[in-house]
Amino acid sequence: MNATPDSTRSLGRAASPATEPWAHAPARRPGRADRRAWGAFALLAGPMLIGLGTFKYVAIGWSFLLSLSDAHGTIALGHWVGLDNYRHLLADPAFRSSLVRIVLFTLAIVPVTFAVSLGLALLVHRVRRGRAVVRTAFLIPAAVSYVAASLLWKMCLFNGLPAGIANTVGGWFGMAAVPWLQTTDPPLYWIVLVTLRLWLQVGFYMVLFLAGLQAVPRDVYEAAALDGATGLRLLRRITLPMLRNTSVAVLMLQFIAAFQAFDEFYNLFNSGLSGGGTAPVRTPLVYLYDTAMGAQDYGLGSAGAFVLTALIVAVTLVQGRLTGFGKGGE
């Protein structure tokens, strides 16, 4: 049946948006439930936001102002010196030496920790029974305090006495007792620092690698096995590319943690069996702690904190740029 002009116009009016019941519906206004939700959010998040702003961002701003002031024995603002604290800090050989040492420490500890944690993750991932027990055993040291671990390393493992664990083991192979923390030529204290940091951090990064390995589809390995990929070839062609994002994140965390090293250096070298006095190696944070809390030069200490922060940010950005962090996986 042919449609008439009247029926066509009626169909057009029926399909017109202007005739739909919701075409002129008024915008929904915030109701009582919405106001209650915002009120609950403000009540729950308000104290946290106020505390965060007061004790973090206000403190950071105040510290920056202190870095521009001559603040000896006080945190009150007053005598402005501009960038003199920064110039004095960068001209101090002790601070420059601490920067060199922390860079060397970073270059030593980051590759070793990365390789050991990845190797442990590959081994634990192959365990079929008791994987949770093995994973927990390696993760427990990550929950140990750095201070407690440093004292354990100093007073038990590497105390320099013939009855110390390290010297006892060395005696089995005919080695004489060695004062590990006092020996600077060769610098045997690096063995103490590296082993301590490895024991504390390897388990945490191993768990991160395990999470990345568990996210790799098994059919990828099955397809590679059908093509004849085994052993190192499978690791190089399949496992490492699939762990790219996890590896970049682990490297970034390790760089930041290395530059922020403080507890083990301070507790190993500043008292007790280490002999006291000037530590043979100081990180920038130890230097800044001695400057601010020891000499009570809060202006110079604040300036050093911002210099170290700028260094960490620069290293992190360069590392992210070189590794392509944030561009997504392959």
N, C-alpha and C positions, 0 to 999 in steps of 0.2 A: 504494500500500500504506500502510495506516494505521500510524503509529508507536505502539509499545507503551510503557507507563510505564517499563519497564526500559530500552528503547532510548533514551528521552528522558533518563533519568537518566544513562545512559552517555555520551550526547552532551554533556550539561551538564558532566560531569566532564572530558571530553576538551577542552572549550573553556574550562575554568576556568584562570585565570592560575596557580593554585597548582600545576597539573600541568605547566606549561611548563618546559622544561629550564633556562631562564635566570631563572626567577622567584626562585630562592634563590641566584643566583650571587654570590659575595663581591665586595665593592668592590675594584677593582684598586689595588694598592699601588704607590707609586713604585718603579720598577725602577732597575736600574743605569744604563740609558740616560738616564733622567730626571735622575739625580744627576750624570751626566757632562755633560749639557746645562747644568744650573745651574752646575756648576763652570766650564765654558767661558765662560758668560756673566759670571760673577764675575771670571774671569781677564782677559777682554777689556774689560769695562766698568768694573771696579773702579778701575784707575788714573785713568780719566777722571773718574769720580764723585768720587774722593778729591781730585783736582786741582781740580775745579770747586768743591767745597765749601770747600777751603782757600784758594784764590786768588780766589774770587769772593764766596761768601756769608760766610765768615769776615771777608774784607776789608770787605765792606759793613757788617757788624755793628761792626767795629772803627772804621770811619769814622763811624758814627752815634755811637759813644761819644766819639770825638774832637770831634764837633760840640757835645757837652755839656761840653767841657773847655777850659781855657785852655792850648792847645798851641802855644807859640811856640818854633820851632826844634827841636821834638821830636815824635815820634808816640807817646810813652809817655803812658799815662793817669795822672792824678794830681789836679790841681787842678780840681775840678768847678765849673762856673759855670752849670749849668742851661741855660736858654734865652737867656742873655745874648748868645751869638754870633748867634742868629737875630734878636734885637731890634736889635743893632748893624748887622747886614747890611741889614735892611729899612729902617733909618733912614739908611743911607748914600746920598747923592744919586747917587754914581757907579754903584752897583749898580742903583738904580731907573732911572737913565738907560739902562743897558745893557739892562734888560728892555724899556723902551719901544722901543729901537732894534731889538731882535731881533723884536719884534712887528711893527714897520713892515717890516722885511726879510721876514718871513714873509708878510705881506699882499701884498707886491710880488712875491716870487719864486714863490709857490705857484700863483697863477692863471696867470702867464705860462708857467711850466714845464708846467703841466697842458695849456694850450691848444696850445703848440708841440708837445709830445710827441704829443698826440692828432692834431693836424693832420698831422704827419709819418707817424704810423701809418696814417692814412687814405690818404695818398699812396703809401706803400710797399706797402700792401695791394693797390693797384690795379696795381702793376708786375707784368708777366707774365714777363719775362725778366730775369735778373740780380737777382732779389729778394734772394737770399742775400748777394750782394756789396754791395748798397745797405744792407741791414740791418747787415752787419758794419761798414761804413764809419761808420755813425752810432753803433754800439755801442763802437767802439774807445776814444773818449774816456772812457768809464766805467771803463776799466781803468787810466787815467793817475792817478798820485799827485796829490792835491790840492796838496801842497807844490811838486812840479815844475810843475804848471799855474800856480800862483800866481806863481812866479818867472818863468815865461814871460810871463805877462800884465804883470808889473811891469817887467821889464827889456827886453822887446821890443815888445809891443803898446802899452802905455800908460806908457812910461817918462818922459813929459813933455818929452823932447828933440825938437828939430825933425826929427831923423832917425828918431824913433819911427814905428812903422807907423800908429798912429791919427792922429798929427799930420801924417804924410806924406799920408794919404788926405784929411784935412781941408784940407791946403794946396792940393789940386787944386780945391777949391771956394772958395778964397780965405780960409780960416780961419787965424787965427794959432795958433802953437804953444801948447798948453794943458798946464799941470802937473796931470794928471788926479787923482793921488792926494792932492795938497796943496790942491786947490781945494775949499773948504767953502761958498762962497757964489757961485753955486749949488753944491750938493753933487755935483760930477761924479764923485766916487769911487763913487757908487752904480751908474753905468754900468759901471765896471770889475767891481764885485762881481756884478751881475746877469748880465753877459755871461759871466763866468767860471763861475758856477754853472750857467747854461744849457748851456754847452759840455760840462760834465762830466756832467750828469745827464739831459739830454734823451734820449740814446740808450737809457739803461736803461729809462726809463718808456715809451719808444716800443715797446720789445720787449714789455713787459707788455700794452700796448694791442693790439699785433699778435696776441698769444696770445688775447686776448679776441675780437678780430675773426675769427680763424680758427675759433673755437668756435661762431660764429653759423651756423645752418643756412642753406644757400643757398636752400632752398625758401621761406624766409620772405621773402627779397628778391624772389624770383620772384612770389610771391603779391602782394606790395606793388606790384611793377611792373605787374601785371595790373590793379590797382585805380587805376593812374595816379600812384602816389607816385614822385617823382623829386627829385634834388637835395637841397635843405635839408629838404624835407618827409620824405624818406626818412631823412635823418640824424636828424631830431628824433623821428620816430615809431617807427623801427625800430632804428637803430644805437645811439643813446644809451641807450634803455631796456635793450637787450640787453647793454650794457657797464656796467650799473649797479654790479654787484659789483666789477668791475675798477676802475672809477672811484673807488669808495669806498676800496678798498685803496691805490690810487695816491695819493689825497689824504692818507690817514693816514701813509703813508711820507714824503710830502713835508713834512708838518707836523713830524714828528719830526726829519727831516734838517735842516730850517731852524732849529729851536730848538737843535740841536746844532752849529751852524756854529762852526768854530774855525780850521781850517787856513788858509783864504784870508784871513780877517781878520788873523790873527796875522802871516802871512808878507808880506802886502801893506803893513802899516802900522807894523811895528816895527823895521825895519832897512833899510839900503841906500838905494836911490834914493827911497824914500818919505820920507826925511828924518829918521827916527828919532824919539826922544822920545815924547810922549804921542800915541797914535793918535787921529784925529778921530772914530772910531767903534769901540766895543768891545762885543763880545757878552758875555753872562754867562759863557761858558766862558773867554774871554780875561781877563775880570776875575778869575775864580776862579784861573786859572793865575798871574796876576801876584800875587795874594794869597797863594797857597799856596807857589809856587816862588820868587817874587821876595821877598816880605816874610816868607816861611816861617811864616805864621800858618795852621797846618794845621787848627786848630779852626774858624776862620772860613771857611776854604776848604771844609771838610767840610760845614759848615752850608749854605753856598751850593749845594753839589752836591745836597743833599737838597731845598732849595727849588726848584731848577731841575727836579729829577726830579718833584716834586709838580706843578709847572706843566705839564710835558710830559704827565703822566698825566691831569691835569684837561682839558687841551685835547683830548687823544686821546679821552677819554670823551665830552666834549661833541660833538666832531665825529662820533663813532660814533653818538651818540644822535640827532643831527640828520639824519644820512643813513640811519639805520636799519641800520647795519652788523650782520651776524650774523642778520638776519631772513630771509635767502634772497632769491633773485632773483625776478623776475616772469616 
